[in-house]
């Protein structure tokens, strides 16, 4: 573990690494990225945050959204009798690990010019690295949805309504929330609460023409996430950032990207966050019960655990995440 992490402007630290990449910060061949910041010392300290013993499970129902988003197929759940009808087994058919609450692993998105995180071969990445390590530490919630509501600018759940990096910091200030190195940052927009109130017809229409609020894809966003030196970032909306990609781009942005493909993250910040920074992304996490409790007691931190699927070379996984306060 480096004694002091470089700022975004000081990246990269390894000769020949892509601009704005953390490649080499944790040595050659690293497959954990910012999860390296979940040290034993930080995990021990985070365990001391447990006061009330309240447990908040962050996985949404596996069958939501329904229908699935992004053109993904719905899975089928089969329940079978065991021999002599002594009980049951069950199985899933056609299950996509990113159909509901999920971690995006480092095999999910690559840099168009530089490949997967760290320059590590595709097949050498996998969610199993995270699972076999185990993830535990301090989580902090930024309730951007409530903060924007209080500002008289509620997020529009039907539009590509951007959240600027400065608004993350303003939310933290309003909550008196300190973000520390190695934290797991949870960002609530309120999208899941809004979605669950939709009718079946509205959900069908949404799946065919999805627009959602989220982080603005921009250098400032990528820089801020790195300079906070968090271990991971997760949100309750479908893509962490606004959807669809490029919704906020101007003709000048498209022209700049044609001239410099390294700026593709200005259309979709995933292209920088995952393969260049090595920062895990969580999407469609159910933060509603946790956010309600945080708003009630003013405590926006807790002990965090996550047990991804121990699936060799897996691209993604349900988070199986808890926050304990």
C-alpha positions in Angstrom: 0.0 0.0 0.0 1.5 3.4 -1.0 2.1 5.7 1.9 0.4 8.5 0.1 -1.9 8.2 -2.9 -1.3 10.4 -5.9 -3.9 13.0 -6.9 -5.7 12.7 -10.2 -3.4 15.3 -11.7 -0.4 13.2 -10.7 -1.6 10.1 -12.6 -0.3 7.9 -14.1 2.6 6.8 -11.8 3.8 4.0 -14.2 5.7 4.9 -17.3 3.7 4.1 -20.4 0.4 3.9 -18.6 -2.6 5.7 -20.0 -3.3 9.3 -18.9 -5.6 9.6 -15.9 -5.0 5.9 -15.0 -4.1 4.4 -11.6 -2.2 1.6 -13.3 0.8 0.8 -11.1 -0.4 2.4 -7.9 -0.8 -1.1 -6.4 1.9 -2.8 -8.4 2.0 -4.8 -11.6 -0.7 -7.3 -12.4 -3.1 -5.8 -9.8 -6.7 -7.0 -10.1 -8.4 -5.3 -7.1 -7.9 -1.6 -8.0 -9.3 0.7 -5.4 -10.5 -2.2 -3.3 -6.9 -2.4 -2.1 -7.9 0.5 0.2 -10.1 -1.8 2.3 -7.3 -2.6 4.6 -7.5 -4.6 7.8 -7.0 -1.4 9.8 -9.9 0.4 8.1 -12.1 -2.7 8.4 -11.5 -2.9 12.1 -12.2 0.8 12.5 -15.4 0.5 10.5 -16.6 -2.3 12.8 -16.6 0.2 15.6 -19.4 2.2 13.8 -22.0 -0.4 14.8 -24.1 1.3 17.5 -27.8 0.4 17.1 -27.3 -3.0 15.4 -29.7 -2.1 12.6 -29.0 -4.1 9.4 -29.8 -2.7 6.0 -29.7 -5.2 3.1 -28.9 -3.3 -0.2 -29.9 -6.0 -2.8 -33.1 -5.1 -4.7 -35.5 -7.9 -5.7 -33.8 -10.1 -8.3 -36.8 -9.8 -10.7 -36.7 -6.0 -10.8 -36.6 -4.0 -12.9 -39.3 -5.8 -14.9 -39.0 -5.9 -17.8 -35.2 -5.8 -17.6 -33.4 -2.8 -18.8 -30.8 -2.4 -21.6 -32.4 -5.1 -23.7 -31.4 -7.9 -21.3 -33.5 -11.0 -21.2 -35.7 -11.9 -18.2 -34.6 -15.0 -16.3 -36.8 -18.0 -15.5 -37.0 -19.4 -12.0 -37.6 -23.2 -11.9 -38.5 -25.1 -8.7 -38.2 -28.9 -8.9 -39.3 -31.6 -6.6 -36.6 -33.8 -5.1 -36.9 -37.6 -5.3 -39.9 -38.9 -3.4 -41.0 -35.3 -3.0 -39.0 -34.8 0.2 -38.3 -31.2 -0.8 -37.2 -28.9 -3.6 -34.3 -27.7 -5.6 -34.4 -24.6 -7.7 -32.5 -23.2 -10.7 -32.3 -20.1 -12.8 -32.4 -20.1 -16.6 -31.0 -17.2 -18.6 -30.0 -15.2 -15.6 -27.9 -12.1 -16.3 -25.8 -11.0 -13.3 -26.5 -7.4 -14.1 -30.2 -7.6 -14.4 -30.8 -6.1 -10.9 -28.5 -4.9 -8.1 -25.0 -5.4 -9.3 -21.3 -4.9 -9.1 -19.7 -4.0 -12.4 -16.5 -6.0 -12.4 -13.3 -5.0 -14.3 -14.3 -7.3 -17.2 -17.4 -5.3 -17.9 -15.9 -2.3 -19.6 -12.6 -1.8 -21.3 -10.8 1.3 -22.5 -11.1 1.6 -26.3 -7.4 2.3 -26.6 -5.8 0.5 -23.6 -7.9 -2.5 -22.8 -8.9 -3.7 -19.3 -7.9 -2.3 -15.9 -4.2 -2.3 -15.4 -3.4 -3.7 -18.8 -4.2 -7.1 -17.3 -5.5 -9.7 -19.9 -9.2 -10.0 -20.1 -9.3 -13.6 -19.0 -7.2 -12.9 -15.9 -9.8 -10.5 -14.5 -12.9 -11.7 -12.8 -15.3 -11.0 -9.9 -13.8 -14.0 -8.1 -10.8 -11.9 -7.1 -13.2 -9.6 -5.1 -15.2 -12.6 -3.7 -12.1 -14.5 -2.4 -10.8 -11.3 -0.8 -14.1 -10.3 0.9 -15.2 -6.7 1.1 -15.7 -4.9 4.4 -15.2 -1.4 5.5 -16.9 2.0 6.1 -19.8 3.1 3.9 -21.0 6.6 3.7 -24.4 7.6 2.1 -24.8 10.8 0.1 -28.5 11.4 -0.2 -28.4 13.6 -3.3 -32.0 13.1 -4.0 -33.1 14.6 -0.7 -30.5 17.4 -1.0 -31.7 18.4 -4.5 -35.3 18.3 -3.2 -34.3 20.7 -0.4 -32.6 23.0 -3.0 -35.9 23.2 -4.9 -34.3 21.3 -7.8 -35.6 17.8 -7.5 -34.1 15.2 -9.8 -36.1 14.4 -12.8 -36.4 10.6 -13.0 -37.7 10.7 -16.6 -34.7 12.7 -17.9 -30.9 12.6 -18.2 -30.7 15.0 -15.3 -27.0 15.4 -14.4 -25.5 15.4 -10.9 -22.3 17.4 -10.9 -19.3 16.5 -8.8 -19.8 19.7 -6.8 -23.2 18.5 -5.8 -21.8 15.4 -4.3 -19.5 17.5 -2.1 -22.4 19.9 -1.3 -24.5 17.0 -0.2 -21.7 15.8 2.1 -21.4 19.3 3.6 -25.1 19.6 4.2 -25.2 16.2 5.9 -22.0 17.0 7.9 -20.6 13.8 6.3 -16.9 13.2 6.2 -15.6 11.1 3.3 -12.4 9.3 4.2 -9.9 7.2 2.2 -11.1 3.7 1.6 -14.8 4.5 2.1 -17.5 2.8 0.0 -19.5 5.8 -1.4 -23.3 5.2 -1.7 -25.2 7.7 -3.8 -29.0 7.9 -3.5 -31.0 9.5 -6.2 -34.4 8.1 -5.3 -34.7 6.3 -8.6 -35.7 2.9 -7.1 -38.4 4.5 -5.0 -39.8 6.3 -8.1 -39.6 3.1 -10.2 -41.5 1.0 -7.7 -44.4 3.4 -8.0 -44.8 2.9 -11.7 -47.5 0.8 -13.3 -46.8 -2.2 -15.4 -47.5 -0.2 -18.6 -45.2 2.6 -17.5 -42.4 0.1 -16.8 -42.8 -1.4 -20.3 -42.5 2.0 -21.9 -39.5 2.9 -19.7 -37.6 -0.2 -20.7 -37.9 0.8 -24.4 -36.8 4.4 -24.0 -34.7 4.7 -20.8 -33.6 8.1 -19.5 -32.3 8.5 -16.0 -30.6 11.0 -13.8 -27.1 10.3 -12.6 -23.5 11.6 -12.4 -22.4 13.9 -15.2 -19.8 12.1 -17.5 -17.0 14.7 -17.3 -13.4 15.0 -16.2 -14.5 16.8 -13.0 -16.6 13.7 -12.0 -13.7 11.3 -12.7 -11.2 13.5 -11.0 -13.4 14.0 -7.9 -14.1 10.3 -7.5 -10.4 9.5 -7.6 -9.3 12.4 -5.4 -11.8 11.3 -2.7 -9.7 8.0 -2.7 -12.8 5.9 -2.1 -12.7 2.1 -2.4 -15.9 1.8 -4.5 -18.9 3.8 -5.6 -22.5 2.6 -5.9 -25.9 4.2 -6.6 -29.5 3.3 -6.8 -30.0 4.3 -10.4 -29.4 2.0 -13.4 -26.0 3.3 -14.6 -24.5 5.4 -11.8 -24.2 8.2 -14.4 -26.9 9.7 -16.6 -28.5 7.5 -19.3 -28.3 7.3 -22.2 -24.6 7.9 -22.9 -23.9 11.1 -24.8 -27.2 12.6 -23.7 -25.5 15.7 -22.4 -22.8 16.0 -25.1 -22.6 19.0 -27.4 -21.5 18.9 -31.0 -18.2 20.3 -29.8 -17.8 17.3 -27.4 -18.3 14.8 -30.2 -15.8 16.6 -32.3 -13.2 16.7 -29.5 -13.7 13.0 -28.9 -13.2 12.3 -32.6 -9.9 14.1 -32.4 -8.9 12.6 -29.0 -10.6 9.2 -28.3 -9.1 9.3 -24.8 -12.0 11.7 -23.9 -14.7 9.1 -24.5 -15.4 9.2 -20.8 -17.1 12.6 -21.5 -19.9 10.5 -23.2 -19.8 7.6 -20.7 -17.6 7.9 -17.6 -17.5 4.1 -17.2 -14.7 4.2 -19.8 -12.5 6.0 -17.2 -13.9 4.8 -13.9 -13.5 1.0 -14.4 -10.6 0.4 -16.8 -8.5 3.4 -15.9 -9.1 4.2 -12.3 -9.9 0.6 -11.2 -12.9 1.9 -9.2 -15.7 -0.6 -8.8 -19.2 0.5 -9.7 -22.4 -0.6 -8.1 -25.8 0.0 -9.7 -29.4 -0.4 -8.8 -28.7 -0.8 -5.1 -31.7 -0.5 -2.9 -30.7 2.4 -0.6 -34.3 3.5 0.4 -34.5 1.9 3.9 -31.0 3.0 4.8 -31.6 6.5 3.5 -34.8 6.8 5.6 -32.9 5.8 8.7 -30.1 8.2 8.0 -32.5 11.1 7.5 -34.1 10.2 10.8 -31.0 10.0 13.0 -28.6 12.2 11.0 -26.0 9.4 10.9 -24.9 8.7 7.3 -22.2 6.1 7.9 -22.1 2.4 8.8 -20.2 -0.8 8.7 -20.3 -2.2 5.1 -19.9 -5.8 3.9 -20.3 -7.3 0.4 -19.9 -10.9 -0.7 -19.9 -11.1 -4.6 -20.3 -14.4 -6.3 -17.2 -16.6 -6.2 -17.5 -17.1 -10.0 -14.1 -17.5 -11.7 -13.7 -14.9 -14.5 -17.1 -13.5 -13.7 -18.0 -10.2 -15.3 -20.4 -8.9 -12.6 -22.3 -10.0 -9.5 -25.1 -9.2 -7.2 -23.4 -7.3 -4.3 -25.0 -9.2 -1.5 -24.2 -6.0 0.5 -25.2 -4.9 4.0 -24.8 -1.7 6.0 -24.9 -2.1 9.7 -25.4 1.0 11.9 
